[in-house]
Amino acid sequence: MQISVANNTDIPALGALLSLLFTQEAEFTPDPAAQAEGLRRIISDPQTGMIFAGRIDGEIVAMMNLLFTVSTALGGRVAQLEDLVVAPAHRGAGLGAKMLEHALVEARAAGCRRVTLLTDCGNAGARRFYARHGFLESPMLPLRRML
């Protein structure tokens, strides 16, 4: 698998992967127009974040993104990892691990001091996957308010 920074021509394939992901997550439902707009916004502003596409024979089979912000607690740049998804036909082959490791290398190179992610509490498989890669559960509880 080749991993590269996504561009605008990748948006339809990335959107399809996001639709798969959002049908699995408890808090989200697919909205192709919103997903395409979010992807465009990240792709167009590297200071906001980076979207990575994993390709096999030119076909996008995996994706994820890093979003950047600043932590006052750490006094520096940090990243939020979102939307790690592998197409069902390619799961179980280690592609998710390759994508995650790539994201960690890129986050370090971008000067990030921490990477945070969210996963569904009931998704035991994802929780085990991230724990194997050094992520620890936080005592912090995410709260949301839609605006």
VEXDRENBA-152706 format. One record per residue (C-alpha): x, y, z; residue in three letters. Coordinates in pm, 1 decimal. Layout:
N
        x        y        z residu
        X        Y        Z    Ala
...
***
This chain:
147
        x        y        z residu
      0.0      0.0      0.0    Met
    120.1    348.8    -87.9    Gln
     22.1    632.3    149.1    Ile
      8.7    990.7     27.3    Ser
   -153.5   1321.4    111.7    Val
   -498.9   1332.3    -46.6    Ala
   -604.6   1592.1   -300.9    Asn
   -937.3   1719.0   -434.7    Asn
   -961.0   1446.9   -700.3    Thr
   -963.1   1189.5   -417.8    Asp
  -1275.2   1333.3   -251.7    Ile
  -1531.6   1092.2   -406.8    Pro
  -1336.2    782.8   -296.8    Ala
  -1265.0    931.6     46.4    Leu
  -1632.4   1021.7     86.0    Gly
  -1731.0    662.9     10.9    Ala
  -1497.9    538.6    285.3    Leu
  -1638.7    795.8    527.3    Leu
  -1990.9    675.8    450.9    Ser
  -1882.8    323.5    547.8    Leu
  -1727.9    452.5    868.8    Leu
  -2026.4    666.9    965.3    Phe
  -2266.7    374.2    929.5    Thr
  -2058.0    194.0   1195.2    Gln
  -2027.3    478.7   1445.0    Glu
  -2301.4    535.0   1699.4    Ala
  -2295.6    913.8   1685.5    Glu
  -2283.3    980.1   1310.1    Phe
  -2477.9    912.9    993.0    Thr
  -2346.1    953.6    639.4    Pro
  -2402.0   1293.1    473.3    Asp
  -2208.8   1289.8    143.9    Pro
  -2236.3   1665.6     84.6    Ala
  -2112.9   1751.9    435.3    Ala
  -1835.1   1492.5    409.6    Gln
  -1717.0   1632.8     74.5    Ala
  -1717.1   1987.1    214.4    Glu
  -1519.4   1879.6    521.8    Gly
  -1266.2   1697.6    306.2    Leu
  -1229.7   2001.1     76.8    Arg
  -1172.2   2231.6    372.5    Arg
   -896.5   2016.0    520.0    Ile
   -728.1   1952.0    183.9    Ile
   -727.2   2323.2     98.9    Ser
   -564.2   2432.9    427.0    Asp
   -258.6   2234.1    541.8    Pro
   -253.7   2436.8    865.5    Gln
   -590.3   2279.9    952.3    Thr
   -476.0   1926.0    891.5    Gly
   -377.1   1652.7    651.5    Met
   -578.3   1373.7    494.3    Ile
   -391.3   1058.8    399.8    Phe
   -504.7    812.0    134.3    Ala
   -383.7    452.8    126.5    Gly
   -373.3    315.8   -227.0    Arg
   -330.8    -31.6   -371.6    Ile
   -283.9    -36.0   -749.1    Asp
   -405.4    324.8   -758.9    Gly
   -733.6    251.7   -576.9    Glu
   -797.1    426.1   -243.5    Ile
   -860.8    148.7      9.3    Val
   -788.8    334.5    335.0    Ala
   -791.3    685.8    473.1    Met
   -742.6    890.5    788.0    Met
   -680.8   1248.9    883.4    Asn
   -488.3   1457.0   1132.2    Leu
   -631.1   1787.1   1251.3    Leu
   -401.9   2036.9   1421.7    Phe
   -449.5   2266.3   1719.7    Thr
   -242.2   2402.3   2009.6    Val
   -245.6   2264.3   2363.1    Ser
   -195.5   2521.3   2636.8    Thr
   -116.3   2234.0   2876.4    Ala
    174.0   2120.7   2658.6    Leu
    260.1   2462.0   2518.6    Gly
    269.9   2334.6   2164.1    Gly
    102.9   2183.0   1863.4    Arg
   -107.0   1868.2   1900.7    Val
   -314.6   1659.5   1661.7    Ala
   -652.7   1492.8   1660.6    Gln
   -657.8   1169.0   1460.0    Leu
   -991.4   1110.5   1289.1    Glu
  -1158.9    890.6   1033.6    Asp
   -922.6    595.4   1015.4    Leu
  -1107.5    353.1    790.3    Val
  -1005.2     61.5    569.4    Val
  -1232.2    -75.8    295.9    Ala
  -1393.4   -402.1    411.1    Pro
  -1225.4   -612.9    139.9    Ala
   -883.3   -505.9    268.7    His
   -935.3   -539.6    644.4    Arg
   -721.9   -779.0    843.5    Gly
   -410.4   -724.7    630.0    Ala
   -240.6   -469.1    856.4    Gly
   -336.3   -164.5    649.0    Leu
   -492.5     16.4    944.5    Gly
   -170.3    -27.8   1141.3    Ala
     32.3    108.9    848.5    Lys
   -198.4    410.3    821.8    Met
   -176.5    475.3   1196.1    Leu
    202.0    449.5   1204.3    Glu
    221.8    685.9    907.1    His
      2.7    936.2   1092.4    Ala
    225.6    922.4   1399.6    Leu
    537.4    984.6   1190.8    Val
    367.2   1277.0   1016.1    Glu
    242.3   1421.0   1346.6    Ala
    595.1   1414.4   1489.9    Arg
    731.8   1575.8   1172.7    Ala
    464.8   1849.1   1203.6    Ala
    586.8   1927.2   1556.5    Gly
    295.5   1768.2   1740.5    Cys
    351.2   1670.1   2100.3    Arg
     39.9   1452.2   2137.3    Arg
   -212.3   1269.7   1921.0    Val
   -565.2   1225.0   2052.2    Thr
   -843.9   1019.2   1899.7    Leu
  -1200.3    920.3   1977.4    Leu
  -1356.2    579.6   1925.8    Thr
  -1694.1    439.9   2022.1    Asp
  -1695.7    305.0   2378.3    Cys
  -1861.7    -13.7   2259.1    Gly
  -1610.9    -79.5   1981.2    Asn
  -1388.2   -324.9   2166.2    Ala
  -1193.6   -415.7   1852.5    Gly
  -1095.4    -55.7   1785.3    Ala
  -1004.3     -2.1   2148.9    Arg
   -774.4   -307.7   2141.3    Arg
   -622.7   -191.5   1809.6    Phe
   -534.0    153.3   1946.0    Tyr
   -405.3      8.1   2275.1    Ala
   -168.1   -217.7   2077.9    Arg
    -29.8     99.9   1920.8    His
     36.8    274.9   2249.9    Gly
   -282.9    476.3   2295.0    Phe
   -409.5    492.3   2652.0    Leu
   -765.4    554.0   2761.0    Glu
   -798.5    899.0   2908.4    Ser
   -988.0    987.3   3224.9    Pro
  -1118.8   1285.7   3027.4    Met
  -1476.6   1250.5   2902.9    Leu
  -1565.6   1410.9   2567.9    Pro
  -1873.9   1629.4   2573.3    Leu
  -2040.4   1776.1   2264.1    Arg
  -2288.8   2045.5   2185.3    Arg
  -2413.7   2093.0   1833.7    Met
  -2435.3   2454.3   1714.4    Leu
***
